[in-house]
Amino acid sequence: MPDHHRCRWLLLPALLLLLSGCATVGPDLNDEARHPAGGTRELLQRAQWAMEHGEPAQAAFFYQEVLAEDEMNVDALVGMGRVMLRHGEAATAEKLFDRALGLEPERIEPLEGRGIARLQLMQLEAARADLEAAVAGDPRRWEAFNGLGVIADLNGDYRQAQDHYRQALAILPGYPKALNNLGYSLLMSREYREAEQVLRRGLQAAPEHARLRVNLGLALAWQGRYEPAYEVMVPALDAARAANNVGYIAMLAGAYQPAITYFDRAIAAHPRYYATAYANKLRAQRLATK
């Protein structure tokens, strides 16, 4: 391969900077690991192992090694695209998936990946077309169903969104992201008790998932269970923000005295002047006197 082709993959936009810098990608890899005897196949296996074990920087190194030798390797293009999605580089990911599809138009993985990249870029109609085509080609694509749910939620079609999340969960039970999304969608459609049940399932699967905790707290607060809502949110938020969130929902629900109590708690817990909580307290006080 000519050197200028090799450089094109070595200089993928922002890749090495995102993954801790060019000099530190794969810092624990010795020469044997960098150039395994098995060639492309082993490099791809090592990349997949690294991704599965939460080492996207090492995975990126292996995918890049493959692409430096064969820029038309679809497995490496798809793998690198998934690394980019994980690091929020949706525009770069879209280009990688698009190139993979140009080489293998019938392949589902890059179609799903491009749909997810386009969703992150808020290209909703293009994303929906890709994701619908992905599940039509393979009805086991749980990530595509989850993406379709997000698109439906963004369009205010909560029932359809919930159906999509449930399809994702039928394929991958206990998937925390889909449980969180389903719970949030139920919150948006004001089905607070069912939202609570779904979000509790999510926390059982992923106790450290901050967004699940916050959304569960919102579900509890909308049911008037303010102190449990505060307690479940505190590990994910600081005490001041958790109290302000509970107070704000209480205010929206017309429970002005409890709202004022939580705004006072937020103000007291904040290390500096908490302008948001103070403004919310003044608003609750005005509403309470009407």
C-alpha positions as CSV (number, residue, x, y, z in Angstrom):
1,M,0.0,0.0,0.0
2,P,1.4,3.5,-0.8
3,D,2.4,5.5,2.2
4,H,-0.2,8.2,1.7
5,H,-3.0,5.6,2.0
6,R,-1.5,4.4,5.3
7,C,-1.3,7.9,6.7
8,R,-5.0,8.5,5.9
9,W,-6.0,5.9,8.5
10,L,-3.2,6.8,10.9
11,L,-4.6,10.4,10.9
12,L,-8.3,9.7,11.4
13,P,-9.7,13.0,12.8
14,A,-9.3,13.3,16.5
15,L,-9.0,9.6,17.0
16,L,-5.7,9.3,18.8
17,L,-6.2,12.5,20.8
18,L,-9.5,11.2,22.0
19,L,-8.1,7.9,23.0
20,S,-5.3,9.4,25.3
21,G,-2.9,10.5,22.6
22,C,-0.9,9.0,19.8
23,A,2.1,8.0,22.0
24,T,-0.1,6.3,24.6
25,V,-2.5,4.2,22.6
26,G,-2.0,0.6,23.5
27,P,0.7,1.5,26.1
28,D,0.8,-2.0,27.5
29,L,1.3,-3.8,24.2
30,N,4.7,-5.3,23.4
31,D,6.0,-5.8,19.9
32,E,4.6,-9.3,19.7
33,A,1.1,-7.9,20.5
34,R,1.4,-5.0,18.1
35,H,2.3,-7.4,15.2
36,P,0.8,-10.7,16.1
37,A,1.8,-13.7,14.0
38,G,-1.8,-14.4,13.0
39,G,-2.0,-11.2,10.9
40,T,-5.3,-9.5,10.1
41,R,-7.5,-12.2,11.6
42,E,-5.7,-12.1,15.0
43,L,-5.6,-8.3,15.0
44,L,-9.4,-8.2,14.6
45,Q,-9.8,-10.8,17.3
46,R,-7.7,-8.7,19.6
47,A,-9.6,-5.6,18.8
48,Q,-12.9,-7.3,19.5
49,W,-11.6,-8.6,22.8
50,A,-10.4,-5.1,23.7
51,M,-13.8,-3.6,23.0
52,E,-15.6,-6.3,25.0
53,H,-13.3,-5.6,28.0
54,G,-13.6,-1.8,27.9
55,E,-10.3,-1.0,26.2
56,P,-11.3,1.1,23.1
57,A,-7.9,2.7,22.8
58,Q,-6.3,-0.7,22.3
59,A,-9.1,-1.8,20.0
60,A,-8.5,1.4,17.9
61,F,-4.8,0.6,17.6
62,F,-5.6,-2.9,16.3
63,Y,-8.3,-1.7,13.9
64,Q,-5.9,1.0,12.6
65,E,-3.2,-1.6,12.0
66,V,-5.6,-3.6,9.8
67,L,-6.7,-0.5,7.9
68,A,-3.1,0.6,7.3
69,E,-2.6,-2.6,5.4
70,D,-6.1,-2.9,3.9
71,E,-8.3,0.2,3.8
72,M,-11.2,-1.8,2.5
73,N,-11.4,-4.2,5.4
74,V,-15.1,-3.9,6.4
75,D,-14.7,-5.5,9.8
76,A,-12.0,-2.9,10.7
77,L,-14.1,-0.1,9.3
78,V,-17.1,-1.1,11.4
79,G,-15.0,-1.7,14.5
80,M,-13.4,1.7,14.2
81,G,-16.8,3.3,13.7
82,R,-18.0,1.8,16.9
83,V,-14.9,3.2,18.7
84,M,-15.8,6.6,17.3
85,L,-19.4,6.3,18.5
86,R,-18.3,5.4,22.0
87,H,-16.2,8.6,22.1
88,G,-18.9,10.9,20.7
89,E,-17.2,11.3,17.3
90,A,-20.5,10.6,15.4
91,A,-19.4,12.5,12.2
92,T,-16.3,10.4,11.8
93,A,-18.2,7.2,12.7
94,E,-20.8,8.0,10.0
95,K,-18.0,8.2,7.4
96,L,-16.5,4.9,8.4
97,F,-19.8,3.1,8.4
98,D,-20.7,4.7,5.0
99,R,-17.5,3.5,3.5
100,A,-18.1,0.0,4.9
101,L,-21.6,0.1,3.2
102,G,-20.1,1.2,0.0
103,L,-18.0,-2.0,0.0
104,E,-20.7,-4.3,1.3
105,P,-24.1,-2.7,0.8
106,E,-26.1,-5.6,2.2
107,R,-24.2,-5.8,5.5
108,I,-26.3,-5.0,8.6
109,E,-23.7,-4.0,11.1
110,P,-22.5,-0.8,9.3
111,L,-26.1,0.0,8.4
112,E,-27.1,0.0,12.1
113,G,-23.9,1.8,13.0
114,R,-24.6,4.6,10.5
115,G,-28.1,4.9,11.8
116,I,-26.9,5.4,15.3
117,A,-24.3,7.9,14.2
118,R,-26.9,9.8,12.3
119,L,-29.1,9.8,15.4
120,Q,-26.3,11.3,17.4
121,L,-26.0,13.9,14.7
122,M,-29.8,14.6,15.0
123,Q,-30.3,13.6,11.4
124,L,-33.5,11.9,12.5
125,E,-35.1,10.9,9.2
126,A,-31.9,9.5,7.8
127,A,-31.3,7.7,11.0
128,R,-34.7,6.2,11.1
129,A,-34.4,4.9,7.5
130,D,-31.1,3.2,8.3
131,L,-32.4,1.7,11.6
132,E,-35.6,0.4,10.1
133,A,-33.7,-1.2,7.3
134,A,-31.4,-2.8,9.8
135,V,-34.2,-4.4,11.8
136,A,-35.9,-5.5,8.6
137,G,-32.7,-7.2,7.6
138,D,-32.1,-8.7,11.1
139,P,-34.9,-8.5,13.6
140,R,-32.4,-9.2,16.4
141,R,-30.7,-5.8,16.2
142,W,-31.5,-4.6,19.8
143,E,-29.4,-1.5,19.4
144,A,-31.3,-0.5,16.3
145,F,-34.6,-0.9,18.1
146,N,-33.3,1.2,21.0
147,G,-32.3,3.9,18.5
148,L,-35.8,3.8,16.9
149,G,-37.3,4.3,20.3
150,V,-35.1,7.4,20.9
151,I,-36.3,8.8,17.5
152,A,-39.9,8.2,18.4
153,D,-39.4,9.9,21.8
154,L,-37.8,12.9,20.2
155,N,-40.9,13.2,17.9
156,G,-43.2,12.9,20.9
157,D,-44.6,9.5,19.9
158,Y,-44.2,7.9,23.3
159,R,-46.3,4.8,22.6
160,Q,-44.2,3.9,19.6
161,A,-41.0,4.6,21.5
162,Q,-42.0,2.3,24.3
163,D,-42.9,-0.4,21.8
164,H,-39.4,-0.1,20.3
165,Y,-37.7,-0.2,23.7
166,R,-39.6,-3.3,24.7
167,Q,-38.6,-4.9,21.4
168,A,-34.9,-4.2,22.3
169,L,-35.5,-5.6,25.8
170,A,-37.2,-8.8,24.4
171,I,-33.9,-9.4,22.5
172,L,-31.5,-8.3,25.3
173,P,-33.3,-8.5,28.7
174,G,-31.9,-6.3,31.4
175,Y,-30.2,-3.9,28.9
176,P,-29.7,-0.8,31.2
177,K,-29.8,1.8,28.4
178,A,-33.1,0.5,27.0
179,L,-34.6,0.2,30.5
180,N,-33.6,3.8,31.2
181,N,-35.0,5.0,27.9
182,L,-38.2,3.1,28.5
183,G,-38.5,4.5,32.0
184,Y,-37.9,8.0,30.8
185,S,-40.5,7.6,28.0
186,L,-43.0,6.4,30.5
187,L,-42.2,9.5,32.6
188,M,-42.9,11.7,29.6
189,S,-46.2,10.0,29.1
190,R,-47.0,10.5,32.8
191,E,-47.1,6.8,33.7
192,Y,-45.1,7.3,36.8
193,R,-45.7,4.1,38.6
194,E,-44.8,1.9,35.6
195,A,-41.8,4.1,35.0
196,E,-40.7,3.5,38.6
197,Q,-41.0,-0.3,38.1
198,V,-38.9,-0.2,34.9
199,L,-36.2,2.0,36.3
200,R,-35.9,-0.2,39.4
201,R,-35.3,-3.1,37.1
202,G,-32.6,-1.0,35.4
203,L,-30.9,-0.2,38.7
204,Q,-30.8,-3.9,39.6
205,A,-28.9,-4.6,36.4
206,A,-26.7,-1.5,36.7
207,P,-26.5,0.0,40.3
208,E,-24.0,2.6,39.3
209,H,-26.0,4.0,36.3
210,A,-26.4,7.6,37.2
211,R,-29.1,8.5,34.7
212,L,-31.3,5.5,35.9
213,R,-31.0,6.9,39.5
214,V,-32.0,10.4,38.5
215,N,-34.9,9.2,36.4
216,L,-36.1,6.9,39.2
217,G,-36.0,9.9,41.5
218,L,-38.1,11.9,39.1
219,A,-40.6,9.0,38.9
220,L,-40.9,8.9,42.7
221,A,-41.1,12.7,43.0
222,W,-44.0,12.8,40.5
223,Q,-45.8,10.4,42.8
224,G,-45.4,12.8,45.7
225,R,-42.7,10.5,47.4
226,Y,-40.3,13.4,47.8
227,E,-37.9,12.0,50.4
228,P,-37.4,8.6,48.7
229,A,-36.9,10.6,45.5
230,Y,-34.2,12.7,47.1
231,E,-32.4,9.7,48.6
232,V,-32.3,7.8,45.4
233,M,-30.9,10.8,43.5
234,V,-28.1,11.8,45.9
235,P,-25.6,9.1,44.9
236,A,-25.9,10.3,41.3
237,L,-26.1,14.1,42.0
238,D,-24.8,16.2,44.8
239,A,-27.2,16.9,47.6
240,A,-28.0,20.4,46.5
241,R,-29.0,19.4,42.9
242,A,-31.0,16.5,44.1
243,A,-32.9,18.7,46.5
244,N,-33.5,21.3,43.9
245,N,-34.8,18.7,41.4
246,V,-37.3,17.3,44.0
247,G,-38.4,20.8,44.9
248,Y,-39.0,21.7,41.3
249,I,-41.2,18.7,40.7
250,A,-43.1,19.4,43.9
251,M,-43.6,23.0,42.7
252,L,-44.9,21.9,39.3
253,A,-47.3,19.5,41.1
254,G,-48.7,22.4,43.2
255,A,-47.1,21.2,46.4
256,Y,-45.6,24.5,47.2
257,Q,-44.6,24.1,50.9
258,P,-42.7,20.8,50.3
259,A,-41.1,22.6,47.3
260,I,-39.9,25.5,49.5
261,T,-38.6,23.0,52.0
262,Y,-36.5,21.3,49.4
263,F,-35.3,24.5,47.8
264,D,-34.1,25.6,51.3
265,R,-32.3,22.3,51.6
266,A,-30.7,22.8,48.2
267,I,-29.5,26.3,49.2
268,A,-28.1,25.1,52.5
269,A,-26.3,22.2,50.8
270,H,-24.7,24.2,48.1
271,P,-21.1,25.4,48.8
272,R,-21.8,28.8,47.2
273,Y,-24.8,30.9,46.4
274,Y,-27.2,28.6,44.5
275,A,-29.0,31.1,42.3
276,T,-31.2,28.5,40.6
277,A,-32.6,27.1,43.8
278,Y,-33.1,30.6,45.3
279,A,-35.0,31.7,42.2
280,N,-37.1,28.5,42.4
281,K,-37.9,29.2,46.0
282,L,-39.1,32.8,45.3
283,R,-41.3,31.4,42.5
284,A,-42.8,28.8,44.8
285,Q,-43.4,31.4,47.5
286,R,-45.2,33.6,45.0
287,L,-47.3,30.7,43.7
288,A,-48.2,29.7,47.3
289,T,-49.7,33.1,48.0
290,K,-52.0,33.1,45.0
